[in-house]
């Protein structure tokens, strides 16, 4: 939401199951007066609003705050290879961030595959926010030539697994977690070799 990365992607407007309106747009673009520093602060604030269970499912750890290195990685976007979409509720004083979806292209794959991750603040879960974020992220990835989105999900994360299945994801057990491959351009899921995969987000989980 600053002019340093004008993606040109339009804002999409949605309503939660309870009728609450929210918007999805690039976390950094030229249309919103939101700086990268403000985005970092909002990510840190959102981290503190996540429950311990949600933190574990997303980061595979019980951390309470994001490190400077994690903030650097999460805010490193270019609109093509690295994309982040923010779900926000418009308020009189600005925006309330309620969720984020992002992908990073895996450069060492033969296919155009991107690893994705998705997080929704607990208060706003089970309201359709995650579904809207994944739908929009898939659309942006497809338009950018991505053939497949790949996420890593704990077996205990039933809601995320159900969402992936609604997108016809191929789900495979890998290294103690589940790999969910969402085909976007008619590609076939890449087989796992010797149980090993490369992850752009380290130990992050969707």
C-alpha positions in Angstrom: 0.0 0.0 0.0 2.8 2.4 -0.9 3.9 3.6 -4.2 7.1 1.5 -4.2 5.3 -1.5 -5.7 2.4 -0.5 -7.9 0.9 -3.9 -8.9 -2.2 -2.5 -10.5 -4.4 -5.2 -9.0 -7.9 -4.0 -8.2 -9.5 -4.1 -4.8 -12.0 -6.9 -4.4 -14.9 -6.5 -1.9 -16.5 -9.3 0.0 -18.9 -10.0 2.9 -18.3 -12.5 5.6 -20.9 -15.1 6.5 -22.2 -12.8 9.2 -22.4 -9.9 6.7 -19.3 -8.0 7.8 -17.7 -6.3 4.7 -14.0 -6.7 4.0 -11.6 -6.0 1.2 -8.7 -7.9 -0.4 -5.9 -6.0 -2.1 -2.1 -6.2 -2.5 -0.5 -5.5 0.9 1.8 -3.0 -0.9 0.6 -1.1 -4.0 0.1 2.4 -5.3 -3.5 2.8 -4.4 -3.4 2.8 -0.6 -1.5 5.2 1.7 0.1 2.4 3.7 3.9 2.3 4.0 6.1 -0.8 4.3 6.9 0.2 7.8 3.2 0.3 8.7 2.7 -3.1 7.1 5.5 -4.5 9.2 3.9 -3.1 12.3 0.5 -4.5 11.3 2.0 -7.9 10.8 3.5 -7.8 14.3 0.2 -6.7 15.7 -1.6 -9.5 13.9 0.9 -12.0 15.3 0.0 -11.0 18.8 -3.7 -11.4 18.0 -3.2 -15.0 16.9 -4.0 -17.8 19.3 -1.1 -20.2 20.3 -2.8 -22.8 18.1 -2.9 -20.6 15.1 0.7 -19.5 15.6 1.8 -23.2 15.7 -0.2 -24.1 12.6 1.3 -21.2 10.7 4.9 -21.1 11.9 5.4 -24.6 13.5 6.6 -22.9 16.7 5.2 -21.0 19.7 6.8 -17.7 18.9 4.9 -14.6 20.1 6.6 -12.0 17.8 8.1 -12.0 14.4 11.8 -11.5 14.1 13.3 -8.7 11.9 14.4 -11.4 9.5 10.9 -12.9 9.3 9.4 -9.4 8.7 11.9 -8.8 6.0 10.9 -12.1 4.2 7.1 -11.5 4.7 7.3 -8.0 3.2 9.7 -8.8 0.4 7.2 -8.7 -2.6 7.5 -7.8 -6.2 3.9 -8.5 -7.5 5.0 -11.4 -9.7 7.5 -13.9 -8.1 6.5 -12.9 -4.6 3.0 -11.7 -3.9 1.1 -10.9 -0.7 -2.6 -10.1 -0.5 -4.1 -8.5 2.6 -7.7 -8.9 3.9 -8.8 -5.8 5.7 -11.9 -4.3 7.3 -12.2 -0.6 6.4 -12.5 1.6 9.6 -13.1 5.3 10.0 -9.5 5.5 11.3 -8.0 3.3 8.5 -7.9 -0.4 8.1 -8.0 -3.4 10.4 -5.9 -6.2 9.1 -7.6 -9.6 9.5 -5.8 -12.0 7.2 -3.0 -12.4 4.6 -2.2 -14.8 1.8 1.1 -14.9 0.0 3.1 -17.0 -2.5 6.8 -17.3 -3.4 7.9 -18.9 -6.6 10.1 -22.0 -6.2 12.9 -21.3 -8.6 14.4 -24.8 -8.5 11.3 -26.6 -9.8 10.8 -27.6 -13.5 7.2 -26.4 -13.4 6.1 -22.9 -12.4 5.3 -23.8 -8.8 4.9 -21.3 -5.9 4.7 -22.1 -2.3 1.7 -20.4 -0.6 0.7 -19.6 3.0 -2.5 -18.2 4.4 -3.3 -16.8 7.8 -6.6 -15.4 9.3 -6.8 -13.8 12.7 -8.8 -16.1 15.0 -11.6 -13.7 15.6 -12.4 -13.8 11.9 -11.9 -17.4 11.1 -14.8 -19.6 9.8 -16.3 -16.5 8.2 -15.2 -17.1 4.6 -12.1 -14.8 4.8 -9.6 -17.6 4.1 -11.7 -18.9 1.2 -11.8 -15.5 -0.4 -8.0 -15.0 0.1 -7.1 -18.3 -1.5 -9.5 -17.7 -4.4 -8.0 -14.3 -5.1 -4.4 -15.6 -4.6 -5.1 -18.4 -7.0 -6.4 -16.0 -9.6 -3.4 -13.6 -9.3 -1.0 -16.6 -9.5 -2.7 -17.9 -12.6 -2.5 -14.5 -14.2 1.2 -14.4 -13.4 1.8 -17.7 -15.1 2.0 -19.9 -12.0 1.0 -23.5 -12.8 0.6 -24.8 -9.2 0.3 -23.5 -5.6 1.9 -25.7 -3.0 1.2 -25.4 0.7 2.3 -27.4 3.8 -0.4 -28.1 6.3 -0.5 -29.9 9.7 -3.0 -32.8 9.7 -4.7 -31.1 12.7 -5.6 -28.0 10.6 -8.9 -29.4 9.4 -10.2 -26.1 8.2 -7.2 -25.4 5.9 -7.3 -29.0 4.6 -11.0 -28.7 3.8 -10.3 -25.4 2.0 -7.6 -27.0 -0.1 -9.8 -29.9 -0.9 -12.5 -27.5 -2.2 -9.8 -26.4 -4.6 -9.3 -30.0 -5.7 -5.8 -30.1 -4.1 -3.7 -33.2 -4.3 -2.7 -33.9 -0.7 0.3 -36.1 0.2 2.1 -36.8 3.4 5.6 -35.4 3.4 8.1 -35.0 6.3 5.4 -35.2 9.0 3.1 -32.7 7.4 0.7 -32.7 4.5 1.6 -31.2 1.1 -1.3 -29.7 -0.7 -0.8 -29.0 -4.5 -3.4 -26.8 -6.2 -3.1 -27.1 -9.9 -3.8 -23.8 -11.7 -2.9 -24.4 -15.3 -3.5 -28.1 -16.1 -0.1 -29.2 -14.6 0.1 -32.5 -12.8 1.4 -32.5 -9.2 5.1 -32.9 -9.0 6.0 -36.3 -7.4 7.9 -36.3 -4.1 11.4 -37.8 -4.5 12.8 -39.6 -1.4 10.3 -37.8 0.8 12.1 -34.5 0.4 10.7 -31.2 -0.8 12.1 -27.6 -1.0 10.2 -24.9 0.9 10.5 -21.3 0.2 9.0 -20.4 3.7 11.3 -22.7 5.8 9.1 -24.3 8.4 6.1 -22.2 7.8 2.8 -23.8 7.4 -0.4 -22.7 5.8 
